[in-house]
């Protein structure tokens, strides 16, 4: 069970990607053989891209692979790096918590108003529900990555810096 929780976003992304690939392939085959296409294909693929982007961001957050400019923090002593890491993580988590909150409000509004998708005529909140879940998952993964980065920021300076050993 622990493995499933650790790899949740990868499993979700793999499932969405597999479904999108199968849907696109079937649509191309049907369009080629009959000159018609499934009406909801574009809508489903766009929804899939939206969800795979959010859950893919959770994968990047877990790995610590989000874009970062570390020029200033690399020049700081270990204590200063820790402060910068904590400040950056706090701002990121605040942004994601607000995003989860507002997208949850969006889901509630869609549910209460009964908005349906244009192609499939299903409730829009079905797909939108993945957004607050995804943002919350990104925040959790950022906390995990932030703890690891916090520990690394307090460790000894990088090889070749600070103590004169190993410099060229």
trRosetta pair geometry for C-beta under 8 A, 3 or more apart (Angstrom, degrees):
i j d omega theta_ij theta_ji phi_ij phi_ji
1 4 5.7 -52 -157 31 39 113
1 5 6.7 34 150 -15 68 103
2 5 5.8 -58 -153 38 35 109
2 6 6.2 33 152 -18 68 109
3 6 5.7 -56 -144 39 31 111
3 7 6.0 -2 165 9 67 115
4 7 6.4 -74 -138 55 23 89
4 8 6.5 59 155 -77 62 75
4 11 7.0 -1 -150 -22 72 157
5 8 5.8 -7 -148 -40 32 112
7 10 4.6 -53 -173 45 83 119
7 11 5.7 88 125 -28 91 97
8 11 5.8 -60 -151 36 29 110
8 12 6.3 26 155 -17 66 107
8 137 7.0 -125 94 -137 125 134
9 12 5.6 -51 -143 38 35 112
9 13 6.1 35 157 -18 67 106
9 55 4.6 179 -154 -174 90 89
9 56 7.6 166 165 -75 114 23
9 58 4.1 -154 -106 93 157 124
9 59 5.1 -156 113 -58 127 78
9 62 7.2 179 40 -14 138 136
9 137 6.0 147 -71 153 113 140
9 141 7.4 -20 -11 -58 148 145
10 13 5.8 -55 -144 40 29 110
10 14 6.2 30 156 -20 64 108
10 59 6.1 98 -73 -101 76 118
11 14 5.8 -54 -145 37 28 111
11 15 6.3 28 156 -17 63 107
12 15 5.9 -58 -149 37 28 110
12 16 6.3 24 156 -15 65 108
12 51 7.6 -110 156 156 112 109
12 55 4.8 -118 96 -150 124 160
13 16 5.8 -56 -143 40 30 108
13 17 6.0 28 158 -18 66 110
13 52 5.4 95 -134 -139 81 81
13 55 5.0 -165 -63 108 90 120
13 56 5.7 101 -110 -72 137 75
13 59 6.7 -26 -17 -36 153 135
14 17 5.8 -57 -142 40 27 110
14 18 6.2 29 157 -20 63 108
15 18 5.8 -54 -145 36 28 111
15 19 6.3 25 157 -15 63 108
16 19 5.8 -59 -149 39 30 109
16 20 6.1 29 155 -19 66 108
16 48 5.1 161 -179 -152 101 90
16 51 5.6 -156 -119 97 155 117
16 52 4.9 -161 105 -72 139 97
16 55 7.3 137 10 42 144 142
17 20 5.7 -54 -143 38 30 111
17 21 6.2 31 157 -20 64 107
17 48 7.8 138 -82 174 36 118
17 52 6.2 96 -64 -115 82 139
18 21 5.9 -55 -147 36 28 111
18 22 6.3 25 156 -15 64 108
19 22 5.9 -56 -145 39 30 109
19 23 6.1 29 157 -19 65 110
19 48 6.7 -156 88 -111 103 134
20 23 5.8 -56 -143 39 28 110
20 24 6.2 27 159 -17 64 108
20 44 7.6 -178 -108 132 72 92
20 45 5.7 99 -143 -123 99 74
20 48 4.3 158 -79 145 118 161
20 49 7.7 105 -119 -53 151 66
20 52 7.5 -49 -17 -36 149 143
21 24 5.9 -56 -145 38 27 109
21 25 6.2 26 157 -18 63 109
22 25 5.8 -58 -146 38 28 111
22 26 6.2 25 158 -16 66 108
23 26 6.0 -55 -143 39 28 107
23 27 6.2 29 157 -20 63 109
23 38 7.8 -93 -170 58 90 150
23 41 6.1 168 159 -135 106 86
23 44 5.9 -106 176 107 164 135
23 45 6.7 -160 99 -69 129 88
23 48 8.0 175 40 -29 142 154
24 27 5.7 -57 -147 37 28 112
24 28 6.4 28 156 -19 64 105
24 41 7.3 116 -96 -170 51 115
24 45 6.5 77 -71 -96 98 128
25 28 5.9 -56 -151 34 30 109
25 29 6.4 27 154 -16 65 107
26 29 5.7 -56 -148 38 32 111
26 30 6.1 29 156 -16 67 108
26 38 7.6 32 110 -17 101 135
27 30 5.8 -55 -142 40 29 108
27 31 6.0 28 158 -18 65 110
27 37 5.4 44 -169 -155 95 97
27 38 5.3 -93 -108 22 97 105
27 41 4.5 70 -99 -116 150 153
28 31 5.8 -56 -143 40 27 110
28 32 6.1 28 156 -21 64 109
29 32 5.8 -57 -146 36 27 111
29 33 6.2 12 161 -8 65 113
30 33 6.1 -64 -141 45 27 101
30 34 5.7 -26 177 28 67 115
30 36 6.7 -57 146 83 98 77
30 37 6.4 122 95 -120 106 48
30 38 6.6 68 72 -33 152 87
31 34 7.0 -76 -121 58 17 77
31 35 6.9 36 -170 -131 56 16
31 36 6.6 -126 -110 83 57 29
31 37 4.4 6 -82 -80 109 91
37 41 6.1 -74 160 14 107 141
38 41 4.4 106 78 -41 101 102
39 119 5.3 179 134 -159 89 96
39 120 7.9 159 98 -71 98 57
40 43 5.0 -61 -162 48 67 116
40 44 5.5 66 141 -25 90 105
40 117 7.7 68 -134 121 107 132
40 119 3.9 143 -107 136 70 121
40 120 4.4 57 -116 -64 141 92
41 44 5.9 -62 -147 39 28 108
41 45 6.1 22 159 -16 66 110
42 45 5.9 -58 -144 39 29 109
42 46 6.3 28 157 -18 65 107
42 119 7.1 168 61 -69 84 157
43 46 5.9 -56 -147 37 28 109
43 47 6.4 27 155 -16 63 107
43 117 5.8 108 -178 175 144 128
43 118 6.8 -167 -91 61 139 83
43 119 4.0 -159 -8 27 146 139
43 120 6.3 -151 92 -12 146 98
44 47 5.7 -55 -148 38 31 112
44 48 6.2 34 152 -21 64 107
44 119 7.8 -103 -26 88 77 142
44 120 7.5 78 -59 -41 94 134
45 48 5.4 -52 -147 36 33 116
45 49 6.4 37 153 -21 65 101
46 49 5.6 -49 -147 33 33 112
46 50 6.5 37 152 -20 63 103
47 50 5.7 -53 -152 33 33 114
47 51 6.4 23 155 -11 66 108
47 127 4.5 -81 -149 -138 124 145
48 51 6.0 -60 -146 42 30 105
48 52 5.9 25 160 -16 68 111
49 52 5.9 -56 -136 41 27 107
49 53 6.2 33 159 -25 62 107
50 53 6.0 -59 -155 30 25 112
50 54 6.8 17 154 -13 62 106
50 127 7.3 67 74 164 133 116
50 130 7.8 118 112 86 97 125
50 131 7.7 -39 152 -79 112 97
51 54 5.9 -56 -149 37 35 107
51 55 6.1 18 160 -4 70 110
51 127 7.1 -113 -52 -165 118 86
51 130 4.7 -9 -117 130 109 155
51 131 8.0 -103 -100 -65 70 61
51 134 6.9 -165 -148 -61 64 144
52 55 6.1 -58 -136 49 30 101
52 56 5.6 39 157 -26 65 112
53 56 5.7 -54 -139 38 23 114
53 57 6.5 30 155 -24 59 102
54 57 5.8 -51 -156 28 30 113
54 58 7.1 33 145 -19 60 99
54 130 6.7 140 66 137 144 97
54 131 6.2 -145 -95 -120 166 56
54 134 3.4 44 143 153 123 155
54 135 6.9 -59 -160 -52 117 62
54 138 7.3 -101 -177 -39 74 123
55 58 5.3 -42 -156 27 44 117
55 59 7.0 50 145 -21 64 95
55 130 7.7 -56 -44 178 107 112
55 134 5.3 -95 -64 -123 65 110
55 137 7.1 9 -120 83 69 146
56 59 5.4 -44 -155 28 42 115
56 60 6.6 40 148 -15 67 101
57 60 5.5 -51 -148 39 38 112
57 61 6.2 42 150 -23 67 104
57 66 7.7 45 -158 -93 80 107
57 134 7.5 78 54 167 106 108
57 138 5.3 -6 113 -105 102 129
58 61 5.5 -49 -144 35 33 114
58 62 6.4 37 154 -22 63 103
58 134 6.4 -126 -36 -162 123 73
58 137 4.5 -5 -117 120 145 106
58 138 4.6 -111 -89 -81 75 66
58 141 5.0 131 -165 1 73 150
59 62 5.8 -54 -152 32 30 111
59 63 6.5 15 155 -6 64 111
59 141 7.8 -80 -73 -155 12 165
60 63 6.0 -65 -147 46 31 103
60 65 4.5 -102 -155 73 78 96
60 66 5.3 103 139 -66 113 69
61 64 7.6 30 -176 -74 31 33
61 65 8.0 -89 -50 43 17 69
61 66 6.1 24 -90 -38 60 118
61 138 5.0 122 -8 -156 158 73
61 141 3.9 103 102 105 110 116
61 142 4.7 -61 -171 -64 122 73
61 145 5.9 -144 164 1 63 142
62 141 4.0 -71 -67 -156 76 119
62 144 6.3 6 -129 78 70 130
62 145 6.2 -172 -144 -53 21 109
63 145 7.3 2 67 -100 16 126
64 145 4.4 166 -73 -157 84 122
64 148 6.9 -104 -54 81 136 125
64 149 6.3 148 -122 -61 133 112
69 72 7.6 46 125 12 93 90
70 73 5.0 -69 -156 56 71 106
70 74 5.1 80 140 -37 94 100
71 74 6.2 -58 -150 28 20 111
71 75 7.3 12 155 -14 55 107
72 75 6.1 -65 -162 33 34 109
72 76 7.1 39 146 -31 66 103
72 84 7.5 -179 107 -126 100 152
73 76 5.5 -45 -154 17 45 119
73 80 7.6 -171 -142 123 64 92
73 81 5.4 92 -177 -122 94 78
73 84 4.6 -163 -109 108 111 159
73 85 7.5 101 -151 -53 143 74
73 153 7.9 -58 173 -126 117 119
74 158 7.9 -18 -153 2 95 137
76 79 7.9 -115 156 72 103 54
76 80 3.3 -125 -177 100 120 123
76 81 4.9 162 89 -55 116 69
76 84 6.3 149 25 -11 164 135
77 80 5.0 91 52 12 68 106
77 81 7.1 -128 99 -8 33 90
78 81 5.5 -53 -146 34 32 114
78 82 6.5 36 156 -23 64 102
78 153 6.2 140 -157 150 68 63
78 154 5.1 87 172 -137 114 38
78 155 7.0 -164 -127 54 128 28
78 156 7.7 -55 -72 -111 138 16
78 157 7.0 -115 -54 -68 98 70
79 82 5.7 -51 -154 30 32 114
79 83 6.8 32 150 -17 63 102
79 154 7.5 53 -81 -115 46 80
80 83 5.6 -51 -151 34 37 111
80 84 6.4 35 151 -17 67 105
81 84 5.6 -56 -148 39 33 111
81 85 6.1 35 154 -21 68 106
81 153 3.8 -158 123 -165 112 108
81 154 7.5 -160 79 -61 107 44
82 85 5.7 -52 -144 36 30 112
82 86 6.3 29 156 -17 64 106
82 150 6.0 65 -137 -151 84 74
82 153 4.7 160 -73 109 61 124
82 154 5.3 40 -71 -67 124 90
83 86 5.9 -56 -147 38 29 109
83 87 6.2 28 155 -18 65 109
84 87 5.8 -55 -143 38 29 110
84 88 6.1 28 158 -17 64 110
84 153 7.7 -162 59 -147 91 150
85 88 5.9 -57 -145 40 26 110
85 89 6.1 24 158 -17 64 110
85 146 6.5 148 164 -155 97 80
85 149 5.1 -169 -147 121 133 109
85 150 5.3 178 114 -87 140 64
85 153 4.9 -143 -20 -26 144 159
86 89 5.9 -57 -143 40 27 109
86 90 6.1 29 157 -22 64 109
86 146 7.6 97 -105 -179 45 117
86 150 6.7 63 -66 -105 82 112
87 90 5.8 -55 -146 35 27 111
87 91 6.5 24 157 -15 63 106
88 91 6.0 -57 -149 37 29 108
88 92 6.3 26 155 -17 64 110
88 146 8.0 -173 89 -118 87 109
89 92 5.7 -57 -146 39 31 112
89 93 6.1 27 158 -17 67 109
89 142 6.2 163 -146 155 84 101
89 143 7.3 104 -178 -102 120 46
89 146 3.6 75 -118 -122 145 141
89 149 7.6 170 -62 64 124 127
89 150 7.8 -43 -13 -56 153 105
90 93 5.9 -56 -143 39 27 107
90 94 6.2 31 155 -21 63 107
91 94 5.6 -53 -147 35 30 114
91 95 6.4 32 155 -19 64 105
92 95 5.8 -54 -151 35 30 111
92 96 6.4 23 154 -12 65 108
92 139 7.9 170 128 -117 82 68
92 142 5.4 -144 118 -169 126 154
92 146 8.0 -178 59 -70 129 127
93 96 5.7 -56 -145 42 33 108
93 97 6.1 37 154 -22 67 106
93 139 5.1 91 -138 -149 75 96
93 142 5.8 -166 -76 94 83 131
93 143 6.5 64 -97 -65 132 87
93 146 7.9 -49 -44 -24 119 156
94 97 5.7 -53 -143 36 28 111
94 98 6.4 27 156 -15 63 106
95 98 5.9 -58 -151 39 28 109
95 99 6.3 30 151 -20 64 108
96 99 5.3 -50 -143 37 35 114
96 100 6.3 38 155 -20 66 102
96 135 5.0 177 -169 -179 81 88
96 136 7.5 149 151 -87 105 27
96 138 5.3 -142 -136 91 141 107
96 139 4.0 -180 107 -71 136 97
96 142 6.8 161 2 13 155 144
97 100 5.7 -51 -147 36 31 111
97 101 6.3 34 151 -22 63 106
97 135 7.8 164 -82 143 18 111
97 136 7.9 63 -107 -103 56 67
97 139 5.9 84 -59 -107 71 155
98 101 5.5 -52 -146 35 33 115
98 102 6.2 23 160 -12 67 107
99 102 6.1 -58 -142 42 27 103
99 103 6.1 19 161 -11 64 111
99 131 7.9 -112 155 163 93 97
99 132 7.9 179 124 -110 68 60
99 135 4.4 -153 102 -138 107 148
100 103 6.1 -61 -141 43 26 104
100 104 6.1 30 157 -23 63 108
100 131 7.9 177 -118 131 52 73
100 132 4.4 90 -158 -150 71 77
100 135 3.9 -162 -70 95 82 121
100 136 4.7 87 -118 -57 148 79
100 139 6.9 -63 -25 -12 136 135
101 104 5.8 -58 -152 34 25 111
101 105 6.6 27 149 -19 62 104
101 132 7.6 113 -46 -126 15 113
102 105 5.3 -47 -150 33 37 116
102 106 6.6 46 147 -23 64 99
103 106 5.0 -40 -149 30 42 120
103 107 6.6 48 149 -21 65 97
103 128 6.9 -161 -178 179 92 91
103 131 4.0 -118 179 117 147 121
103 132 4.5 -173 91 -61 104 79
103 135 6.3 137 30 0 138 140
104 107 5.5 -46 -151 32 36 114
104 108 6.6 39 149 -18 64 102
104 132 4.1 65 -62 -89 83 158
105 108 5.6 -51 -149 36 34 113
105 109 6.4 35 152 -19 65 105
106 109 5.7 -56 -149 37 31 111
106 110 6.3 29 154 -17 66 106
106 128 5.8 -122 117 -178 108 137
106 131 7.3 -6 66 70 132 145
107 110 5.8 -55 -146 38 30 110
107 111 6.2 31 154 -21 64 108
107 125 4.9 97 -156 -144 73 100
107 128 4.9 -179 -92 115 80 112
107 129 5.4 91 -127 -87 138 62
107 131 7.4 -172 -52 51 109 105
107 132 6.5 -82 -9 -2 135 124
108 111 5.6 -55 -146 36 30 112
108 112 6.2 23 159 -14 66 110
109 112 5.9 -58 -142 41 28 106
109 113 5.9 11 165 -6 66 115
110 113 6.2 -63 -135 46 24 99
110 115 4.8 -76 -145 43 78 116
110 123 6.9 119 147 176 102 90
110 124 4.6 -106 -161 80 134 105
110 125 4.0 164 99 -64 118 91
110 128 5.7 110 22 36 159 154
111 114 7.8 22 173 -67 26 42
111 123 7.1 45 -108 -177 57 134
111 125 4.6 23 -63 -45 79 167
114 123 7.1 -83 -152 -113 47 97
115 123 7.1 88 79 -152 56 63
115 124 4.6 -24 106 14 103 127
115 125 7.6 110 61 -31 93 82
116 120 8.0 -130 171 87 95 67
116 121 5.0 19 157 -156 136 50
116 122 6.2 153 -152 72 90 15
116 123 5.8 -60 -102 -90 68 36
116 124 6.4 -174 -129 -30 15 81
117 120 5.0 22 81 48 126 86
117 121 6.4 -106 67 -52 72 15
117 122 5.5 5 21 50 112 69
117 123 7.8 35 -13 97 83 9
117 124 5.7 136 -60 -85 73 74
117 127 7.7 70 -71 2 127 129
118 121 7.8 -6 -177 -66 11 59
122 126 5.9 -24 136 12 115 145
123 126 5.4 114 83 -22 86 95
124 127 6.5 -60 -172 40 53 98
124 128 5.8 42 142 -15 81 119
125 128 5.1 -64 -133 51 42 112
125 129 5.8 63 162 -44 73 93
126 129 6.4 -50 -165 9 20 114
127 130 6.2 -45 -179 15 48 112
128 131 5.6 -35 -170 9 57 117
129 132 7.1 -54 -163 37 43 95
129 133 6.5 36 148 -10 69 116
130 133 5.6 -67 -148 49 36 113
130 134 5.6 40 156 -26 73 111
131 134 5.7 -55 -141 36 26 110
131 135 6.3 23 161 -15 63 105
132 135 5.7 -52 -141 39 34 109
132 136 6.1 36 158 -19 66 106
133 136 5.9 -57 -149 38 27 110
133 137 6.3 28 152 -19 63 108
134 137 5.6 -56 -147 37 31 112
134 138 6.4 34 154 -21 65 101
135 138 5.6 -48 -148 32 34 112
135 139 6.5 37 152 -20 64 102
136 139 5.6 -52 -152 34 34 113
136 140 6.5 35 150 -19 65 103
137 140 5.6 -50 -148 35 35 113
137 141 6.3 31 154 -15 66 106
138 141 5.7 -58 -147 41 31 109
138 142 6.2 35 152 -22 66 105
139 142 5.6 -53 -147 35 31 113
139 143 6.6 36 152 -22 62 100
140 143 5.7 -51 -155 30 33 113
140 144 6.7 31 148 -16 64 104
141 144 5.5 -50 -150 36 38 113
141 145 6.2 32 153 -14 68 106
142 145 5.7 -54 -140 44 34 107
142 146 5.8 40 155 -26 66 108
143 146 5.6 -53 -141 36 26 115
143 147 6.6 32 157 -22 61 101
144 147 6.0 -52 -154 29 28 110
144 148 6.9 23 151 -12 61 105
145 148 5.7 -57 -153 39 37 110
145 149 6.1 33 151 -17 70 109
146 149 5.6 -55 -141 41 32 109
146 150 6.0 42 154 -28 66 103
147 150 5.5 -48 -146 30 29 117
147 151 6.7 29 154 -17 61 102
148 151 5.9 -54 -155 34 32 110
148 152 6.5 26 151 -14 65 108
149 152 5.5 -56 -145 41 36 110
149 153 6.0 40 154 -27 69 105
150 153 5.8 -52 -144 31 27 112
150 154 6.8 17 158 -11 60 107
151 154 6.2 -66 -156 38 29 105
151 155 6.9 42 147 -39 63 101
152 155 5.4 -43 -155 10 39 120
157 161 4.8 -118 154 91 118 101
157 162 3.9 75 76 -1 166 151
157 163 7.1 161 57 -17 127 93
158 161 4.9 47 67 21 83 125
158 162 7.9 125 49 -2 58 113
159 166 5.6 -71 178 122 83 162
160 165 7.9 -106 -96 96 33 59
160 166 4.5 -99 -84 115 63 109
160 167 5.6 119 -158 -88 73 57
160 168 7.5 2 -145 -13 119 81
161 167 7.9 104 -79 -83 31 98
164 167 6.0 -68 -157 5 40 126
